[in-house]
Amino acid sequence: MIKLFYWPTPNGHKVTMFLEEANLDYEIVPINISRGEQFEKSFLKIAPNNRMPAVIDDDPLGGGEPISIFESGAILQYLAEKTGQYIPSDLRKRVQVMEWLFWQMGGLGPMAGQNHHFVSYAPDPIPYAIDRYVNETGRLYAVLDKQLNGREYIVDDYSIADMACYPWVVLHERQRQNLDDFPAIKKWFGRIRSKQSVVQAYAKGKEISSGPVVDDESKKILFGQGSHTIKGKD
């Protein structure tokens, strides 16, 4: 059994997409990040960066004590290696999948996240910041579009690279990106969106929360963090 500490955000959806596609048994433990549940000491023991998702696997490969994993990319890699699914056995393709997984973790996710912040949540519009992150998001979309040209999936077959990237592209309108400008992404996006496992994964999210709660209280929690956030939890 996989215990998933989760809230329906792009990074959370990545993991439910894998779990549903692989048909693994799992239990969701909601972590309401808008209300500060990510700072509970019990959660920080498995996710020291106070970010979800995180998982505990009670039956790790090879046996032994339960293992906990934080960071969505590490979770996807772990689950793929545990099950032998959605990560190629061929060395060269495996390297490519890991390249695109890290590309999402280091590029698409952080840049789109800053895009969301300055476009939707900053108390005052800052044109320079908005242009900076909207343009960089567009550049990253163009990189992905080029990779997808002539392919059904990022590295030919459906993999953890696709699962990592898709939830961030779901929010393309908020990011001020038009999928008509990226025809290969648009086809890929529709292909993944129609998967039953993806439909089920997103339905699980809606059962937990029908939409993000970004009120004054949650803004203090989500956007007011600094070194004091960590030091104060000792």
N, C-alpha and C positions, 0 to 999 in steps of 0.2 A: 504494500500500500504506500502510495506517495501522499504525503501531507503537504498541501500547497498553501502558502501564506500569500494572499492575493488581494488585489483590488483591480477593477476593470480599467486599466490604463494600457497604452500600447505595450509596455514591457510585461504586464500581467497577461495580456492576450497571447503573447508569444508562447507562453508555457501551456496554457489551456489548448491552444492550437495543436501543440505536439501531443499532449496527453489524449486528446480526443482522436487525433489521427492514428495514434499508435494503439488506441483502445486499451489504455492502462487504467487500472483502478486508482482513483485518487479522491482525496477529501479536501475541500476548500475550507481554509480558515480565513475569514475576511479580516483584512487589515485596513481600516478606514483611515486613509492618509489625510483626509480633510479634517479629521478630529484628533489627530496626533497619536493614533494607536501604534504607529511605527517606532515610537519612542519607549514603548513598554519594555522593561528589562528582560522579560521572557523572550521577546522578539529579538532584541539586540544580541542575545546569546548566539543566535544563528545568523543574524544579519547586522554585523557591526557598523555598516554604513547607513543604518536606519532607512533603508530603501527596500521596498518589496519589488518583485517577488523573491521568495526564498522557498526552499523545499526541504523536507526531511524524508529520506528514503529508509523505511524500516527493513527493507530486504535488499541491501546493496549487492552488486555483483561480487561473488566470491564469499558472501556471508559476512559474519561479524556484526559489530555494533551498528546501529543506525548512523547514517551519514547525513549531514546538512550541507546545503549549497546555497550561497547567495550570488547575486548578479545573474541577470537573465541569460546572457550569452554562455556563461559557465554552466547554467542549468540545462540549456539546450544541448550543449556538447556532452554533458554527463548523461542525459537521458538517451541521446543518440548512441553513445558508446555502450551504455547499459543494454539497450535493446537491439543494437546492430541495425537500426533503421534510420533513414533520412540523413545518412552520412555515407559517402561512397567508400567502398573497400579499396578501390583503385587509388593509389597514392596521389597521382597528379590531380585527379578530380577532388579528392579529399582535401588537398591543400587549397584548391580553389574555393571550396565551400567554406573553409575556415577563413580564407581571405575576405570573403564577402560577409561572413558573420562579424568579423572584427571591423570591417568597413562600416557596417551598421552601428556597431557599438561605439566606435570612435568618431563617426561622422554623421550619418543620417539621423540617428537618435538625438545626440547632443545639439546639433544645429537646428533640427526641427523643434526640439524642446525650447530652445531660446527664441525661435520664431514664434511659437505659441505664446511665450511669456510677453514678448514686447508687442505683439499684435493684439493679444486678447486681455492680458492681465496687468500690464504696467499701469500705475496710477495716472501717468501722463504720457501721451504719445511722444516718442523720441524718433523722429524721422530717420536719423542716421542708423540707429539700432534696427529699426524695422527694415530699412533697405538692406542693411548688412546681412541679416539672417534670412530674409525672403529671397535675396539673390543667391546666397550660398545654398539654401535649400533647393533652388532651381538648378544650380550647378550640379548638385548631387543627384537630382532627378535625371539630369541629362547623362550623367555617368552611368546610372542604372539603366536608362533607356538604351544606351549604346550596347551595354552588356546583353540586354534581353533581345536585341534585334536578331531575328532568326532563331530564337530559342523559346521554348514553352516556359522554362523556368530558369533561374539565374545560372545554375550550373547543369543545364540539360534536364535532370530529373528533380522532382520535388524534394526539397531538403530543408535542413534547419536554416539555411541562408534565406530561403523564401519566407519561412515562418518568422524570422527576425525582422525582415524588412516590411512585410505586408502591413502590420498594424500601424506603422508610421505613415504609410501611404493612404490608409483609410482616412486620415485627417487632412488630405491634400487641399480641400477647400479652405479650411482654417489657415493653412500655410500659404494661401494665395497662389496655389499652383493649379493649372488647368491641365487635366490629363489629355486633352486634345492636342496639347503641345508635345506629348510624349507617347506616341502611338504604341510603341512596344510595351511600355508600362501599362497602358490602358488595357491591352489584350491580356497581359499577365494578371492584372488586378481583377478583371472579370473572371478569369479562369480560377483564381484562388477563392474569390468571394463565393463562387457557386459550389465549392466543396462542402459536402454535408458536415464534415468535421469542423470546418470553420464556422458554419452556421450554428452548430451546437456549442462551440466555444464561446461565441459572442452571446448566445442565449444564456449561458451560465453567468456571464458578466451582468446581463440585465436583471437576472434574479438577485444578484448581490446589490446592484445600484442602477437605477434607471438613468442616471446622468451625473456628471461631476457637480460637487457642491463647492462652489468657489465664492463664499461669502466673506465678510470682513474677518471672521474668526479663522476661517481656513487659510486666508491669505497670510495672516500672521504666522500660522504654523508652517505653511508651505514655502513662503518667500522670506521668512525672517530668520533663517538659520545661519549659523556661523560657528566659530570654534566653541563658543559657549554652549552650543547645542550638545556637543559631544562631551565636553569637560563636565557639564552639569549632570551627566548621567553616570558618573563613576559611583 
